[in-house]
């Protein structure tokens, strides 16, 4: 079987993307590859970690599940349209809201968890 995508990044939501990124940068000794108020991309040890600003983010409750754990996968692809169709063929559903469909596509897995198909960042 040929893979539709390759694992791209782990994405974490936060009210303050820069602050959380500084935490993970120090904790993991990752390098900042891109930074804005809305998203910070960290890279290290062959892993990409993105921290995305979500203004009304509510931290998960632990232990418990009143507010469940939150994260999503970014999967790198070479062609958004082809990969989206293939993922839907595997059972994904395209999310109704698409904030930047020319840069990434948001889909839902069969359990309703969002994931993104996206082009990989250009190497620096």
N, C-alpha and C positions, 0 to 999 in steps of 0.2 A: 504494500500500500504506500502511495506517495503522500507525504505530509502536505496539508493545505497551507500551513503556516509554521513559523518557528517561534519558540518562546521569546518574547521581547522584553517585557519588564513587569515588575510588580508595582502597582500604583496604589498609593495611600492617600486618603482624603484628610484635609486639615483646614481649620479656620485660618491658619497662618503657615503657608507653604514654606516660606523661607526659614522660619523658626524650626519647624520639624525637620527640614532638610539639614540644617546645621547640626541638629542632634544626631541624625543618622550619619552625616559626614564624619563627625567626631567618633561616634561609636564604631563605625565600620572602616574608617580611613578611606572612604570613597572620594572620588574627585567630582567636582561640579562640572557638568558638561553643558548645561544650559540653565539660565535662571531668569525668572520674571516674577512679578507679584502673583501670578496665577499658577505657575508651574515651575518646579525645579527638577532637573534631571541629574541624577547621580550615577556614577559608573565605577565599578571596582570588582575585582575577582571574577570577571566574566559575567557580572550581573548588572542590570540596569534597574534602578529604583527611581520612580517618579513620585513626587509629592505634589498633589493638586489642590489648589485652594477651593474650598466649598464654604461659602459664606455662612450658611446655616447648619454647618456640620455639628452633629451631636455625637460625642464620643461613645463608643460602645460600652455597655455595662459588663463588668466582669467580676465575679461569675454571674451568671444569669443571662437572660436573653430578651429583656424588655426592649433594649436597643442592641441588636445583634452585631457581631463582628462585621467589619466592613473592609473590603478590598476588591480589586478586580484585576484581571490579567490584560496586559497589552501584548498582542501577538503580532510579530513582524511579518509582513507579506510583501510580495513584489508587485502585485496588481490588486488594487482594492476591489474592483468590480468582479473579477474572476474569483477572488478569494471569498468575497461576500456570498456569491452564488453557491460556491462549494460548501461553505459553512452552513448555509440554509439547507442545503441538500443533506447535511449530516444531522439536522434537527434543530439548528438555531433559528431564532426569530429576530428579524430586524426591529430594533427599538423604534418607537414612533418618533421620538425626539432625537435629532441628529445635529449636534452643535457645530460640527465642522466636517461635513461629509467629503470634502475634497482632500482632507488630511487624515481622517480616521472614520471608521464606521463602528457604531455601537450596536452590538447584538446581544441577545439574551440566550443563555444556555437552557437546556430543557427544564432546569429547576428555577429559572428566572433570574439567575445571577448574570449581571452585565459583564461583557468583555469587549475589548476593542481590537479591531483589525487596523493596523497602522503601518505606514512605511517606516523602516528603520532610520534613525538619525544618521546624518552623514558623518563618516569618521573624521576626527580632527587630528 
